[in-house]
Amino acid sequence: MEKAELVRVHNLVKHFPVGGDWFAQLFERRVVHAVDGASFTIGRGATMGLVGESGSGKTTVGRMIARLVRPTEGRVLFEDIDITGLSHNELLPWRRRVQMIFQDPSTSLNRRKTVGQIISEPLKIHRDVYRGRLEDRLREIMEMTGLPGRFLNRYPHELSGGQRQRVGIARALSVDPEFIICDEPVTALDVSIQAQIINLLLDLQQRLGLTYLFIAHDLSIVKHMSDSIAVMYLGQIMEHAPARQLFEEPRHPYTRSLLAAVPRLDPESPRRKALGGEVPSPITPPSGCRFHPRCPEKIGRICEEREPPETVLPDGRRVKCHLYGS
């Protein structure tokens, strides 16, 4: 059964000016094409994975949805409310419903504040939430995220990496959000701790009915977490499909190349050609299909000269590739 839509992203674009003073930028118009036309939907209670190499634009998409970065173009709708045009005051009640877990807890947590102060800060910003029972809410959230009560008066540097990330998760949960953007939440952790954090996120989703955007570059983790997966390359979504379909039968050459890099335990499993070359500069992205300089299945001049349309395949997945376009 398809889940009701909670988040809709339509043609999201973000260009960052390149260096120099504003006068030079005005005439040269050199920009970093961080995101160029990302569109997708996320159902309530579902998890969408967003994967791709470093610099593909994944984090920028997450920050635009959280309105930490204002889009150059496009819209983000949360329950049919377009949040891209909201003022600061209008955003405040909305931010209670949408929170973010950051990649590195050693830098995203204020080292001068105790765990209790860090988790309670969102509650104090949204003053009408849990008024009069701050201590009870703090202990409730800490128990939910596996943090002992004795940690309330400790500082981040006194905790392990996994414990710090639990504090980051507790901070995000403190105002009872509906949607959480997880920006590579386990990348900075040891492998043995990653599984604990992933299982915690899955348990919280089950208990609280949370919706996730899960940003990562590790496909094995995304497969374990996600209902659907969008694959980004150089600011564009190349393929978007249900997780099982994408892993069993990837359609885009870039998706196939990414999966080729995933270690396999079965020596009899078919081998795919690994991806070579370097990601082109986002300041001067290639003409035509952005993946064509590295694509092992390039058709010819059509890939070099014409940007492929997004094609909806019979099984419902979306692919941006001339192999499937008309």
N, C-alpha and C positions, 0 to 999 in steps of 0.2 A: 504494500500500500504506500503510495507516494505521500510524503510528509508536506504539511502546509508550509508555504513559503514564508520565511522570516526576513531574509536579507536578499536584496537584488542589487547587483552592481551592473551598471549600463555604460559601456563605452568610456571607461575610466582612463584618463590621460594625465600624466605628470611629466613636465619638462622642467629641468633645473638649469638656470643660467650658468654659463661657464666663466669663472674667474673674471679678472679685470674690473674696471669701474663701470658704473651704470651707463655712461655715455658710450663706451666701446661696445657694451652688450647691445645697446639700442641699434647700432648700425651693423654689427657683425651677426647678431642673432644666433650665436652659437649656444646650443643647449644640449644637455644630456637627456636623451630619450629614455627616461627611467621606466615609464609605463606608457604603452601606446594602444589604447582601445581594448582594455580588459572588460569582459562581460561574463557574468555567471550568477546563479542563484543558489541559496543555501536553505534547505528545509528546516523547519523548527525541530530541534532535538537531534539533528544530523551533524556529521562532521565532514567538512570538505578539506581535503589535503591540497596544498599548493606547493609544488616542487619545481626545482630547476637549479642550474648552476649558480654559483655566487655572482651577483651582479645582474641577475635576470629580472629583478624588479619585484620579487616576492614581498620583501619587507615593506617597500613603498606602498604596495597595494594594501597591506594590513594597516599601515599608518594612516592612509587616506580614509579607510573605512572607520577607523577610530577618531578621525578628524584631528589627528596630531599633525597632519600635513594636509593643506588645502589642495584639491585637485585643480589641474589646469583646465580640464574639460571633464564632462561626464557627470553621472549621478550615482549616489548611493541611497537606496531606499530601505528603510527599516520599518516593516509593517506599513508600507505605502507612504511613509513620511520621508520626504527628501531631506536628508540631514546635511547635504553639501552647502545649502544656502542658509543654514541656521546661524543666528548671532551667538555670541559668547553666552549671554544670559539664557537664550533658548536651548543651548546645548547642555546646560548644567543638569536638568532633570533627565535628559536622554543618556548622559554619561553614566548614570547609575545603572542603566540597563546593559551597557556595553563596556567591558573591561578588557585589559590586555596583560598578558604574561610575557615578560621580556626574556631575551636569550641568555644574558649573563647576569645572574643574581648578585655577583660581586660588584657590579657597577650600577645596577638598577635599584639597589637598596641604599638608603641614606645611612652611611657608616656612623653618623653622629646620633642616630636615634635608636632606641631599643626596639626589640621585636614588637612589643605592645604598642609603642608609638607608631611604628610603621603600619601595622594592620589597622589601627584605629583612625589613621589620618583620613581615609575616604569617608568614614562614618562622621567625622567632625565637619568635613566639607559639606556633606549632605545632612545638615543638622536635624532634619525632621525624621531621619531614619534611626530606629531603635533608641529614641530619646529616653533617657533615664535608665537604660539597662546596657550601658556600654561594656561593663566588665563581663556580664553574662554573655553578650554577643562575642566578645573576644575569646572567651574560653570555649564557646560553642564552635567557633571557626577553627581554633587551634586543634581541638579534638577531632574535628572533621578532616583536617589535613595531616593528622599524625604528628602534631607538635606538642611535646610535654608542656604543662603549665609553667614549669620552672623556667622556660625559655622567655617568658614575658619581659623580664628585665635584662636579658642578654643583648649584646650588640652583634651585628652581622659577622664581624671578624671572629667571633667566638664560636661560630657554627661551621659545619661542613658544607660543601657545595650543594649536596642534596637537601640539607636542612634549610639552607638559604633559599633554594628554589621553592620549597614548601611554604616559606614565608611569603614569597612573591605570589604564589597561588592563593594563600590565605588572604592577602591584601586584595586581590582581584575579587574574591568571593564575598568580602565583608559586606558589600552593599546589595547582595543577592541579585547579581546580574542574570540576564537571559542568554547573552551572547558573549563569548570570550575568544579573543584573538590570541592564539598561542604562537609567538614568534620564535621558532626554533628553541623550545623550552628545555630540551635535553642535550643540545649540542655541546654545551660547556661542561657536561657531567661525565663521570666515569661510566663505562658500559654497564657495570654492575648496578649503578644507581639509576640509570636511564629507565630500566624496566620498572622499578618501583614508582617513578614519577608517572610513567605512561599508565600503569595500572591504577594509580591514584586518580588521574584525569578521567579514565574510563569509569571508575567507580562513582566519581562525583557527577559525571554526566548521567549515569543511570539513576542516581538518587535524586538529583535536582532538576533533571530534564534540560540540561544545558545544551546550547548549540555552539559548535567550535568551528573556527577557521584555523587549521593546523598547518603552519608554515614550516617546511623542513627541506633539507637536501638529501636526507637518508630515506631512500625509497622503502626499505624494509620496515621502518618505523611508521611511515605514512600508510603503508598497506595494512598494518595492524590497527591503526587508529581510524581510518577514513571510510565513509560510505561512498564518496566520489572523490576523484583526483583531477586537478587541473595542472597541466605541465606548461611552465613558462620558459620562454627563451627570448632574451634581448628585448624585454618589455611587452611581449605578446604571448597570449595563450595559444599553444600549438595543438593541444588535445585536451578534451575534458570528457571523462567517462566514468561510469561506476568502477569502483576499485578493482573488483574481480575481473571485469572485462579488460581493463587496462593492463593488468598483469598477465592475463592468459593470452590475450591477442592484441598487443599494442599495434596501432595503425600508423602513427606518425613516425618517420625515420628518426626524429630526435628522441621520442619516447623509447624506441627500440634500442637506440644507442645508450641511453641512460640505464636501461635494464640490463644491458650487456655488462655494465660495470659492477652490478650487484654480485657479490660472491655466491657461488652455488655449491651446495653440499653434494648434490647428485652428479657424479662424473658422466653419467649417460645423458644428462639433459642437453638439449641442443644449444650450441654456442652461437651468440650473436656478435657481430663485428662491433668492437668498442669504438667510441668516438675519438677522433683525432683533431689536431689543430687547436687554435685559440679562439675565444669568444671575440668577435669584432668590437670596435669601439662603439659605445652607445651614443657618442657625439656625432659620428658619421656612420649610422647603420647601413648595411648593404641595401642596394635597390632590390626590387622584386621580393622574393621570399628571404627573410632575414637569415634563415638557416642554410641557404644554398652554398655558401663557401665551404661548409664542412659536411654537406649532405652526401652520403654514399649512394643515394638513390636519385640524384638530380637528373631531371629529364632533359635539360638543355637550356636554350635561351629563354624559354617561358619562365623558368624558375629565377633566372637572373634579372628579368625585366618586368615581370608582372607580380604584384603581391597576390598571393592566393586568397580566395574568399573562404570564409568559414563555411564548411559543408556539414550538414546534418546527415549522418549515415542511417541506413534502415534500422539499426539497433539503437538509435537515439543518441549515440555519442557525437561530439562535435570535433572536427579535425580541420586544421588550417593548412592545407597541402594540395598542390596541383595534381597529385596522384589520384585524388578523389573528387576534385572540382570538375564542373562541366566545361 
